[in-house]
Amino acid sequence: MNRTRSRSDSPWRGWLPRPQLLVLLTACLGSTVNAQSPVPAGQTHMDESLRNSIDKVIVVGGLDPADSEVSGTYEEMTPGLYGGINRGAAIGRPSMEIGPVNVNFPIPILTLPGAIVGGISGKAKREMQEFRDALTEELASQANQPLNNSRLALGVFRNLDPLPGLEAGLFAESTPVPEDADAILFVNIDSIGIEVDGDDAILTTTASLSVNRRDDNSRLYERVVSYQDRAALTAWTDNDNALFRDYANFALHFLGREIAAESFERVALPVDLTPRQSDTLKLERHSEWRGTSKSKSPMLRWNVAPRGEAETGLAGQLPDTAQLAYDVEIYDERRIVYSVSGVQGSEHRPGIALEPCRTYFWSVRPSYRLPGGTRYGHWMRAASAGSRTSAADIVGRDAARAPAYVQDFARLAIDCRAR
């Protein structure tokens, strides 16, 4: 059955809790971790055999506490998120559950002057000072801080919770983990780096994940991912720091999705996806990734090209393309506006009317049902077309034109006279 989501329940609007911590700001881009479980060549996600050994996982925002003991049950009231959020509990109103709780992650904040790397010269000095002052105030404000571990953990949980065959829970760092849990997924924002390059400022948010066994805290899998975008110094702070807030929202969106995908969702499905023209969507002659439409609800189509054997982690269970279903998403310049899951076939007409004179970005990802649950491929991107794997890091080119997350999705311009 298709599941649709409208603008009102975007992955970063409405459900996000009130922040409970300040964020570490550092010029160093993240703490690297030495993996104890090597990842097979051509594969970055957790091995399928490990996934099949985990039925219940608890998501915790914070660093992996080495050698610490974990205990508790779902039935008992424990500190933190009122005993945590297990599958289905309070999913419609998580902000009410999380908002009043003092998450109390022990992360300090450093001021921006110590975090900025790069030369300051000439006319950039005044812009640099304004940029520094504006973002210092933004990042130091608990009321406005969007980049924190509680929100990252919630984003990961919301991606894992619908997966069949996996029972996911969301706990605060101080909440004892139930004895029947198989594993703990620790997620942590390691750093927010700010580098100045001429008139531009480059922002990089780096996060790490660690999947540990519940019984002995042994590490099964780990990964570091990052999200980067750049824009002019003045652009970041115009309109009450609007571009920075958009950056933070997309960074959380990407990092939450990537952590969930690499740990429990993703397989390297051996197909390449590219946009395809339809009666209501015309592609540019020199770019299949740019299209225009005179319809407010154009038919979206995509090519599905099988390719050679790949390191999928599927142990010989490579799917036939006819068995694939698809998720479809559409974004505007600031947020997701449409989402549907389980589309059969390689075309879909959105169930909403898009606005004339607007440019949108759309993408699809394949999904495949395995005995252990549903697994997903990568989202269709121009940068990864024809490649076996795509990077776990997103690097933007100009945040003022298009957020890094959607910049390589297919573009869809709706004609001003569209009906």
Buried (B, 14 or more C-beta within 10 A) or exposed (E): EEEEBEEEEBBBEEBBBBBBBBBBBBBEBBEEBEEEEEBEEEBBBBBBEBBEEBBBBBBBBBBBBEEEEBEBEBEEEBBBBBBBBBBEBBBEEBBEBBBEBEBEBEBEBBEBEEBBEBEEEEEBEEBBEBBBEBBBEBBBEEEBBBBBBBBBBBBBBBBBBBBEBBBBBBBBBBBBBBEEBBBBBBBBBBBBBBBBEEBBBBBBBBBBBBBBBBEEBEBBBBBBBBBBBBBBBBBBBBEEBEBBBBBBBBBBBBBBBBBBBBBBBBBBBBBBBBBBEBEBBBBEEEEBBBBBBBBBBBBBBBBBEEEEEBBBBBEEEBBEBEEBBBBBBBBBBBBBBBBBBEBEEBBBEBEBEBEBEBBBBBBBBBBBBBEBBBBBBBBBBBEBBEEBBBBBBBBBEBBBEBBBBBBBBBBBBBBEEBE
